[in-house]
Amino acid sequence: MMNEPRLHKVLIIGSGPAGLTAAIYAARANLKPLCVEGFNAGGLIPGGQLMFTTDVENYPGFAQPINGQELMARMREQAERQGAELVTADVQKVDLSTRPFKVWVGEDENVLHLAQTLIIATGARANWLGLENEERLKNKGVSACAVCDGALFRNQHVVVVGGGDTAMEEATYLAGLCSGVTLVHRRDEFRASKAMQERVKLNEKIRIFYSHVVTDVLDVTKDHVTGVRLRDLKTGEDRIIDAAALFVAIGHTPMTELFRGQLELHDNGYIKVEPGTTRTSVPGVFAAGDVADWTYRQAVTAAGTGCMAALDAERFLAGLNH
């Protein structure tokens, strides 16, 4: 026999800083939130992108660096202590057409939950080049996070691909650790902010290849990165750059597949929220963290909007009871 679906006042999808902060605030307001923390949707794991970082040095309150995994473990424990319920599974499907909203959880869409309000905190994931050998050499010298993996390549040469602020940050960070950095960009000018560009151009350890693309990562036979093959888009010439690692910094994709056609999204796929709030185009549905923010993308801003989402949900529920 099918169990009756449980009705929740607040259901949270996602368990990075946004989702867990929302859970802490909603639990403290006695809303008994359910947080579906994820399992491995889209390559993200419970705790979100911070689970792939090592030392976090910019989260307020931690004078000494804290490991990303430990920071998330503490947030999770805090949410549970305040009374949030966490489920380690992925949301497979949602129906936002009527309230209560329907949320199917688990591998076979086998558990239906109902929610009076929904907080979406599904985050974003790094983009990759899509090369076969890039995939094969992931975690063997191919990375999307310099802060996580840069220290493994101290005093070696590395390649960064990208042209935005993230690529500049990664290149600058790696120049502080590595013997040299080659920065590869497919256009003939960067789209990063001027200040970031200047910092990179003035750094003697960084050399820049404009109008080049990475066409292959070497060397699968050795089971670790030994170099990358570049193509000059203007001349068509190929060259190989010896390198111990390839860092891919070409942006992020928001995890919004579940909500396409049900919520208003920006052209870039991020969820539209009413400025200054976490309200989406569907009353009772709120979005927090990197799923709605491609500008700041920090743990502390995600946590801030998680707090806002819980307060917005609480006010929405209070309005229903009047």
C-alpha positions, 0 to 999 in steps of 0.5 A, spaced: 500 500 500 502 507 498 503 511 504 500 518 504 505 523 502 507 527 508 506 535 507 511 539 509 511 547 511 518 548 508 521 543 503 529 545 501 532 542 495 540 542 496 545 542 502 550 547 500 551 554 505 544 556 502 540 550 503 543 549 510 542 556 512 535 556 510 534 549 514 537 552 520 533 559 520 526 555 518 528 550 524 529 555 529 522 558 526 519 551 528 517 550 521 520 543 521 523 543 514 525 537 510 532 538 507 533 534 501 540 534 501 542 530 494 546 524 493 550 525 486 545 529 482 549 533 476 556 531 479 555 535 485 554 531 492 551 533 499 554 540 501 555 542 494 561 545 491 565 547 498 566 539 498 571 540 493 575 545 496 580 545 501 582 551 505 576 556 506 579 562 508 574 567 507 568 565 511 567 570 517 568 567 524 574 562 522 580 566 523 584 560 521 583 556 515 577 551 515 577 545 510 571 546 506 568 539 508 569 540 515 565 547 514 559 544 511 559 538 516 558 543 521 553 547 518 549 540 517 550 538 524 547 545 526 541 544 522 540 538 525 541 540 532 536 546 530 531 540 528 531 540 521 530 533 518 535 531 512 534 526 507 540 524 503 537 523 496 536 526 489 529 530 487 527 527 481 521 531 479 517 537 481 510 539 480 509 547 481 503 548 478 499 548 484 500 548 492 502 544 496 507 543 491 509 536 489 516 533 490 518 526 488 525 524 491 529 518 490 532 514 485 525 511 482 521 517 484 518 513 489 517 518 495 512 523 494 513 529 498 508 535 499 510 542 501 507 549 502 513 552 501 519 550 497 526 553 497 531 551 491 538 551 493 541 546 488 547 550 486 551 550 480 557 546 477 563 547 473 563 547 466 568 542 462 571 543 455 568 536 453 574 533 451 575 525 451 581 525 455 579 531 459 574 526 462 579 521 463 584 525 466 580 528 471 583 528 478 589 526 475 591 533 473 585 536 470 581 540 475 576 545 475 578 548 482 585 551 483 584 552 490 582 545 491 588 542 487 593 547 486 598 545 491 599 538 488 603 542 483 607 546 486 613 548 482 611 545 476 608 548 470 600 548 469 595 551 464 589 555 465 583 555 460 578 561 460 577 568 459 573 571 465 574 573 472 575 566 475 580 564 470 584 570 472 583 568 479 585 561 478 591 563 474 594 569 479 593 564 485 596 558 481 602 563 479 603 564 487 604 556 487 607 554 480 613 555 476 609 558 471 602 558 468 600 558 461 593 562 460 589 560 454 583 564 451 579 562 445 578 570 443 583 575 442 581 579 448 579 577 455 572 579 458 574 579 465 574 586 469 580 590 467 583 590 474 583 582 474 586 583 467 592 588 469 594 583 475 595 577 470 598 581 464 603 584 469 605 577 473 611 575 470 610 567 471 603 568 467 604 567 459 598 568 455 595 565 449 590 569 445 585 566 440 588 559 442 583 553 444 585 546 448 584 540 443 587 535 447 590 533 454 596 529 454 597 523 456 592 518 458 597 512 457 601 515 463 595 516 467 596 523 469 597 530 465 603 531 462 601 537 457 596 540 453 595 540 445 593 547 443 590 550 436 592 557 434 585 559 431 588 564 426 593 560 423 591 553 425 597 551 427 598 546 433 603 546 439 604 542 445 605 545 452 608 541 457 604 541 463 603 537 470 595 540 470 590 543 466 585 548 470 578 549 466 575 556 468 570 557 463 564 558 467 558 554 471 552 551 469 546 552 474 542 546 476 535 548 474 533 542 469 528 540 474 524 547 474 525 548 466 518 550 464 515 551 471 519 557 473 522 563 470 529 563 468 534 568 466 537 567 459 543 564 462 539 558 465 539 561 472 533 562 476 529 569 476 528 572 483 525 579 485 530 583 486 532 584 494 528 578 495 528 570 494 521 570 491 521 566 484 515 567 479 511 562 483 508 564 489 511 560 495 517 558 491 524 561 493 531 560 490 537 561 494 545 561 493 548 560 486 542 557 483 540 564 482 547 568 483 552 568 477 555 574 480 558 573 487 558 565 487 561 565 494 559 561 500 557 567 505 553 570 500 549 563 499 548 563 506 546 570 506 540 568 501 539 562 504 537 566 511 533 570 506 529 565 503 527 562 510 525 568 512 521 569 506 518 562 506 516 564 514 512 570 512 509 567 506 506 562 511 504 567 516 500 570 510 496 564 509 494 563 516 490 570 516 
